[in-house]
Amino acid sequence: MPKIIQVGMDKVTVGFENGSLKDYERGACSGFIPQMGMQVEIYEDGGRAVIVQAGGAPRGPFAQGAAQDAGFSDARFNAASGDRGDHNVSQLAYCVLALLLGGLGIHKFYAGHIGLGILYLLFCWTGIPAVIALVEFILAIIKKPDAHGRIEA
């Protein structure tokens, strides 16, 4: 059974029974926060991979269910824990922020793209971030949300 060997900011290293290692994007971890030593199952299709925790539902204080029980939404819990995840955000909130405060990059901060948010703030006086935010607003409006009204930003 594959096991998580190392957890970084952007990637997870998985060790296999034959002794080989493979790096995956941290966003490939579905429904759990990766921790060292955790046994996982990996599903790959071409260039895409999904990693799920082996043995059923996640357990422990850092499981997403624990975050929801504590009153946190997934996005707030992931941001508080430093997990960048896959940047799924509420379509409505993202669009409103992009339209009204996009020139300042607030929608980028909301989506977890802190570096881009800072870049937008640095160049807000030029008006260029406002134009880009308008385009991002249009693109976000036409994206099809999932069952929970969330889009990948």
C-alpha positions as CSV (number, residue, x, y, z in Angstrom):
1,M,0.0,0.0,0.0
2,P,1.5,3.4,-1.0
3,K,2.3,5.7,1.9
4,I,2.9,9.5,2.2
5,I,6.6,10.0,2.8
6,Q,6.9,13.8,2.7
7,V,4.5,16.7,2.7
8,G,5.6,20.0,1.2
9,M,3.8,23.3,0.5
10,D,3.0,22.4,-3.1
11,K,3.7,18.6,-3.4
12,V,3.3,15.3,-1.7
13,T,5.9,12.5,-2.0
14,V,4.4,9.0,-2.0
15,G,6.5,5.9,-1.4
16,F,5.5,2.6,-3.0
17,E,6.1,-1.0,-1.7
18,N,8.8,-1.6,-4.4
19,G,10.8,1.3,-2.9
20,S,10.1,3.9,-5.6
21,L,9.0,7.4,-4.9
22,K,6.7,9.7,-6.8
23,D,5.8,13.4,-6.4
24,Y,2.2,14.6,-6.8
25,E,0.6,18.0,-6.6
26,R,-0.8,18.6,-3.1
27,G,-4.1,19.4,-4.7
28,A,-4.4,15.8,-5.9
29,C,-5.2,14.8,-2.3
30,S,-9.0,14.5,-2.3
31,G,-11.1,14.8,0.9
32,F,-8.2,14.9,3.4
33,I,-5.2,16.8,4.5
34,P,-2.0,14.8,3.8
35,Q,0.1,13.7,6.7
36,M,3.4,11.8,6.7
37,G,2.9,8.0,7.2
38,M,-0.6,8.1,6.0
39,Q,-1.6,5.1,3.7
40,V,-3.2,6.2,0.5
41,E,-4.7,4.9,-2.8
42,I,-3.7,6.6,-6.0
43,Y,-5.8,6.8,-9.2
44,E,-4.1,8.0,-12.3
45,D,-5.5,8.8,-15.7
46,G,-3.0,10.2,-18.2
47,G,-1.5,13.3,-16.6
48,R,-4.1,13.6,-13.8
49,A,-3.9,11.9,-10.4
50,V,-6.3,11.7,-7.5
51,I,-5.0,10.5,-4.1
52,V,-7.5,9.3,-1.5
53,Q,-6.9,8.1,2.1
54,A,-6.8,4.4,2.4
55,G,-9.3,2.7,4.8
56,G,-12.4,4.8,4.4
57,A,-13.3,8.2,5.9
58,P,-10.6,10.5,7.3
59,R,-10.1,10.5,11.0
60,G,-8.4,12.8,13.5
61,P,-8.5,16.4,14.4
62,F,-7.3,17.6,10.9
63,A,-9.8,15.6,8.9
64,Q,-12.2,17.9,6.9
65,G,-15.2,16.5,8.8
66,A,-13.6,17.9,12.0
67,A,-13.3,21.3,10.4
68,Q,-16.9,21.2,9.4
69,D,-18.0,20.1,12.9
70,A,-16.0,23.1,14.2
71,G,-18.1,25.5,12.0
72,F,-15.5,26.1,9.3
73,S,-16.1,25.8,5.6
74,D,-13.5,23.8,3.7
75,A,-12.0,26.9,2.1
76,R,-11.5,28.7,5.5
77,F,-10.1,25.5,7.1
78,N,-7.7,25.0,4.3
79,A,-6.5,28.6,4.4
80,A,-6.1,28.5,8.2
81,S,-4.1,25.3,8.0
82,G,-1.9,26.6,5.2
83,D,-3.2,24.0,2.7
84,R,-3.5,25.5,-0.7
85,G,-5.7,22.7,-1.9
86,D,-7.2,23.1,-5.4
87,H,-8.5,26.7,-4.8
88,N,-12.2,25.8,-5.1
89,V,-14.2,28.9,-4.1
90,S,-17.8,30.1,-4.1
91,Q,-18.6,31.3,-7.6
92,L,-20.9,34.0,-6.3
93,A,-18.4,35.4,-3.9
94,Y,-15.5,35.2,-6.3
95,C,-17.5,37.0,-9.0
96,V,-18.7,39.8,-6.7
97,L,-15.1,40.4,-5.4
98,A,-13.7,40.3,-8.9
99,L,-16.2,42.8,-10.2
100,L,-16.2,45.2,-7.3
101,L,-12.7,44.9,-5.8
102,G,-10.8,43.1,-8.6
103,G,-8.6,46.1,-9.3
104,L,-7.1,45.6,-5.8
105,G,-6.8,41.8,-6.2
106,I,-9.2,41.0,-3.4
107,H,-10.6,38.1,-5.4
108,K,-7.1,36.6,-5.7
109,F,-6.6,36.8,-1.9
110,Y,-10.0,35.1,-1.5
111,A,-9.0,32.3,-3.9
112,G,-5.8,31.7,-2.0
113,H,-3.5,33.2,-4.6
114,I,-1.6,35.5,-2.2
115,G,1.3,36.3,-4.5
116,L,-1.1,37.4,-7.3
117,G,-3.1,39.4,-4.9
118,I,0.0,41.3,-3.8
119,L,0.9,41.8,-7.5
120,Y,-2.5,43.3,-8.2
121,L,-2.1,45.6,-5.2
122,L,1.3,46.8,-6.4
123,F,0.0,47.7,-9.8
124,C,-3.6,48.8,-9.0
125,W,-2.7,52.4,-9.7
126,T,-2.1,51.5,-13.4
127,G,-5.7,50.2,-14.0
128,I,-4.3,47.0,-15.6
129,P,-5.4,44.7,-12.7
130,A,-8.9,46.1,-13.0
131,V,-9.1,45.2,-16.7
132,I,-7.7,41.7,-16.0
133,A,-10.2,41.3,-13.1
134,L,-13.0,42.2,-15.4
135,V,-11.9,39.4,-17.8
136,E,-11.6,37.0,-14.8
137,F,-15.1,38.0,-13.7
138,I,-16.5,37.1,-17.1
139,L,-14.6,33.8,-17.2
140,A,-15.8,32.9,-13.6
141,I,-19.4,33.7,-14.6
142,I,-19.4,31.3,-17.5
143,K,-17.7,28.5,-15.5
144,K,-20.0,25.7,-14.5
145,P,-20.1,25.4,-10.7
146,D,-20.1,22.0,-8.9
147,A,-23.1,20.8,-6.8
148,H,-22.0,23.2,-4.0
149,G,-21.8,26.3,-6.2
150,R,-18.0,26.3,-6.2
151,I,-15.6,26.8,-9.0
152,E,-11.8,26.3,-9.3
153,A,-10.2,29.7,-9.3
